[in-house]
């Protein structure tokens, strides 16, 4: 089934690093017949650097955020797409407004993120776990406030999360537990 034929869709997944935005976006895109776009990959290509770490190390976080805003502006004109954002996009209202889509926050507990990212050295803001925990705590209210939908991902596999997001979007039910779509834990 493709919802792309029914109307234009721009689904924007937000969440802290390691929340599963990229893998969930890929599943949702396949399920709904949409294109999947990874913002960090486009930012990386535009930067001319080899990694996100290299952008942070050589150009700084401000340059990374500037590139991210430019990419968001470009993506704001694309239709029938699922966008996996970088971890900072979900707290930046200006960037989210450029993306002009249905924003879904993947709310993942920090301890689960920590397990997923163990040994991953590609994330500059997770180098210091105490700093990452503080950043997570600071960002959480903003992620929630800027989301159209919040999906609790703790203890769920990728397919469960993707199905829940897709069903909420198809039925626009907001996860109210009505049992209509089968995607809620009612």
Secondary structure, DSSP 8 states (H G I E B T S, - for coil): --GGGTS--EEEEE-STTS-HHHHHHHHHHHHT-EEEEHHHHHHHHHT-S-HHHIIIII-HHHHHHHHHHHHHHHTT--SEEEE--TTGGG-HHHHHHH-SEEEEEE--HHHHHHHHTT----GGGSSHHHHHHHHHHHHHHHHHT-SEEEE-TT--HHHHHHHHHHHHHHT-TT---SSSS-S--
